[in-house]
Amino acid sequence: MSFLTQYPHIQLIQHLARKKKVQIYLVGGFLRDRLTKRPCMDFDFAVAKGAVSLAEKFAEEVKGAFVLLDDENGCGRVVKKTPEGTQIYDFADYRAATFEKDLAHRDFVLNTLALDILKLDPSSDLDTAILDKTGAVKDIEKKVIRMTSAKAFREDPLRLLRAYSLRAQLNFKIAASTLAQIKKDKKLINDVSVERVRDEFFKILSAPETGTVLKEMDKDGILDQIIPQLKVMYKVTQGGYHHLDVWRHSLETVVQLDGVLQEFKAD
């Protein structure tokens, strides 16, 4: 089955973009997850201009829910419920003069894979049509999460947390240079809305090895930035059979719970 046949909504987006005479690329997570053979119902599109109006028209055509994410920077979302599950389509204007420069403003290299929607036809082979202009495939093969630039976290501080949610979901490692930048910029996470932090943090909590990732976040100094209340547990000793302080005991509890949940899943 061809890509456009398998995802008819992409064909509709292609039609709408041609009608509006606007360049559009499918980018990021969907293509990354295709290479890692993970299911994905989220589609991100980079649009030369008019992303919000394109999203509104698409929502109208598929009878989906439209959400304006960022009017100033031109970003809209369409949520469509299907028998297979809820699909999310995000449309955003280029963040630079060209698409190539727009890629440099994305979060991590593994999310810079792209697909020129307007060049697809029903016979197109998706795997050969995917564009890799930054070495994303190499990073995916090495299972590494690497920032696109040292400005990545200043442009959107939520990326500080997203590095760990990708780490948790994909079981990849964060590159040393990226980790160093996270430690340097960690306080910027306090500028992000609690709703965005919550949504990203819940992705970590839903991953198979939550405890391991929480321990890494604690070591890197990012966890107590998003949950400062944790500090009251630091170095609080416990008597009796306890060999860890309250905080380290709490972290170890999550690690052990991960194991129990995996046993339940396998049973």
FENVEN-V527967 format. One record per pair of residues at least 12 apart in sequence whose C-alpha atoms are under 8 Angstrom apart, sorted by the first residue. I is the first residue (numbers start at 0). J is the second residue. Records with the same first field share a line. If there is no record, write none. Layout:
I: J ; J
//
This chain:
1: 121 ; 122 ; 123 ; 124
2: 121 ; 123 ; 124 ; 125
3: 119 ; 120 ; 121
4: 121
8: 61
9: 116
11: 57
12: 57
13: 116 ; 117
15: 53 ; 56 ; 57
16: 53 ; 117
17: 117
21: 46 ; 47 ; 48
22: 46 ; 47 ; 48 ; 117
23: 44 ; 45 ; 46 ; 47 ; 115 ; 116 ; 117
24: 44 ; 45 ; 46 ; 113 ; 114 ; 115 ; 116
25: 42 ; 43 ; 44 ; 45 ; 113 ; 114 ; 115 ; 116
26: 42 ; 43 ; 44 ; 45 ; 110 ; 111 ; 112 ; 113 ; 114
27: 42 ; 43 ; 109 ; 110 ; 111 ; 112 ; 113
28: 41 ; 42 ; 43 ; 110
29: 41 ; 42 ; 43
30: 112 ; 113 ; 129
31: 109 ; 110 ; 112 ; 139
35: 139
40: 84 ; 85 ; 86 ; 87
41: 86 ; 87 ; 88 ; 89
42: 86 ; 87 ; 88 ; 89
43: 88 ; 89 ; 90 ; 91
44: 88 ; 89 ; 90 ; 91
45: 90 ; 91 ; 92 ; 93 ; 98
46: 90 ; 91 ; 92 ; 93
47: 92 ; 93 ; 97 ; 98
48: 92 ; 93
49: 73 ; 92
50: 73 ; 74 ; 75 ; 90 ; 91 ; 92
51: 67 ; 70 ; 73 ; 74 ; 75 ; 90 ; 91
53: 90
54: 75 ; 76 ; 77 ; 89 ; 90
55: 75 ; 77
57: 77
58: 77 ; 78
61: 79
62: 79
63: 77 ; 78 ; 79 ; 80
64: 77 ; 78 ; 79
65: 77 ; 78
72: 91 ; 92 ; 94
73: 91 ; 92
74: 89 ; 90 ; 91 ; 92
75: 89 ; 90 ; 91
76: 88 ; 89 ; 90
77: 89
99: 132
103: 147 ; 148
104: 147 ; 148 ; 151 ; 154
105: 147 ; 151
106: 146 ; 147 ; 151 ; 152 ; 158
107: 144 ; 145 ; 146 ; 147
108: 133 ; 134 ; 135 ; 138 ; 144 ; 145 ; 146 ; 147
109: 134 ; 135 ; 136 ; 138 ; 139 ; 143 ; 144 ; 145
110: 135
111: 131 ; 132 ; 133 ; 135
112: 129 ; 130 ; 131 ; 132 ; 135 ; 136
113: 129 ; 130 ; 131
114: 128 ; 129 ; 130
115: 128 ; 129 ; 130
142: 170 ; 171 ; 172
143: 171 ; 172 ; 173 ; 174
144: 162 ; 165 ; 166 ; 171 ; 172 ; 173 ; 174 ; 177
145: 173 ; 174 ; 176 ; 177
146: 177
149: 180
152: 181 ; 184 ; 187
153: 184 ; 187
156: 187 ; 188 ; 190 ; 191
157: 188 ; 191 ; 195 ; 196
159: 181 ; 184 ; 185 ; 188
160: 188 ; 196 ; 199 ; 200 ; 221
161: 199
163: 203 ; 212 ; 216
164: 199 ; 200 ; 202 ; 203
166: 212
167: 202 ; 203 ; 206 ; 207 ; 208 ; 209 ; 212
168: 202 ; 203 ; 206 ; 207
182: 219 ; 220 ; 221
185: 220 ; 221 ; 224
186: 221 ; 224
188: 224 ; 225
189: 224 ; 225
196: 225
207: 257 ; 261
208: 254 ; 257
209: 253 ; 254 ; 257
210: 250 ; 251 ; 252 ; 253 ; 254 ; 255 ; 257
211: 254
213: 250
214: 250
229: 246
232: 244 ; 245 ; 246
233: 245 ; 246
234: 246
//
